[in-house]
Amino acid sequence: MAEAKWHRLGPVEQFVGRSLRQIEIGNLAIALTYRDGTFAAISGRCNHVGGPLGNGTLSDDGFVVCPWHSWQFHRLTGEARPGIPAAVPRHEVKIEDGSLWVDLTPATKRVHAPHPAHALSRPIQREPGPLRVVGIATSAMSRQFPRYSTSEAMLQLALDHAKERAAISKLIRLNDLSFKHCEGYYSKSAQACTWPCTITQMDPSDQLDQVYEAIVFWADVVLIATSIRWGAPSALYFKMIERMNCIQNQITIHDNVLIRNKVAGFIITGGQDNVQAVAGQMMLFFGELGFQFPQFPFVAHSRGWSAEDMENNVAQVQESRELHEGTKALADRCLAAAAQLVAAGAGCTSVPRGGRKAHRQP
Ligand code: FES
């Protein structure tokens, strides 16, 4: 049995005021609890991805609830809820001469419950074969009575054209998927935002895994189609990219670049204006993920600020030869750029934190 290393925390009365607190002693984190006149201590590092247990909450039945993703460990034993074979280390505490002491040597061991790895955590490797293009349509509409979406129609045109160029293509309509809004784990801590996405890992019914599979693993070219909504991309586009924070965050916290040798292009249509602002923010985000762009990375259609006759817009898009040719040309440019990147292989080097933030993570 390892030797005890008693550490004086301080006068007892200093610790009776709060039921749960996190205490850092060098590299050791302790979640100290006080309830019904007794102190107890367990590790302050959660089994999941290291969340600070002592900054969480204490349930009525004595479980310390992690503040990051709500895993739970009993304050007296360190054990997870019954049925989950996991535990964080427990530490002895004692009161001597009016002071509270904790034994830095854990009395029990950390036990990880066996968790099958999520499919999205597998190594990223491009499967051999022809170029692959995924189109993501982001327009929202009634599922029961879908309308004609000009951006989706142009996207389909681009995908069909890519097929004619011997690529494989597929369409994902965000409107057909059921997926949650980002729940803001990054706002708790960069480390709490995980890859695969925390929601994807915890909720098998969430369907954004189809988008992750397509853009991280499958596609060489990602074409995003959006309508313009009050000068911005569509609401579903934003719902999707908030959930993609986990891809970008891997660069920040692990220098883990998930997107390599891939090209993004954008199709933007709206009755009124602000194409530049929509394209600008889409390019910024996809650039931050690690995508490359062809020369002239978007095609757009807009009829100007005073065009309120939206009932004429669909016909104009359907009849616009220039827009159709421009859309096909965008697909060609994306395929040409992707062909070069794929031929070059994974030559891209890792740049700490994407090379764009001139400071270190604490
Ligand atoms: S639940 Fe504790 S780190 Fe995720």
Boltz pocket constraint, residues with backbone or C-beta under 6 A from the ligand:
constraints:
  - pocket:
      binder: B
      contacts: [[A, 46], [A, 47], [A, 48], [A, 49], [A, 50], [A, 51], [A, 52], [A, 66], [A, 67], [A, 68], [A, 69], [A, 70], [A, 71]]
      max_distance: 6.0
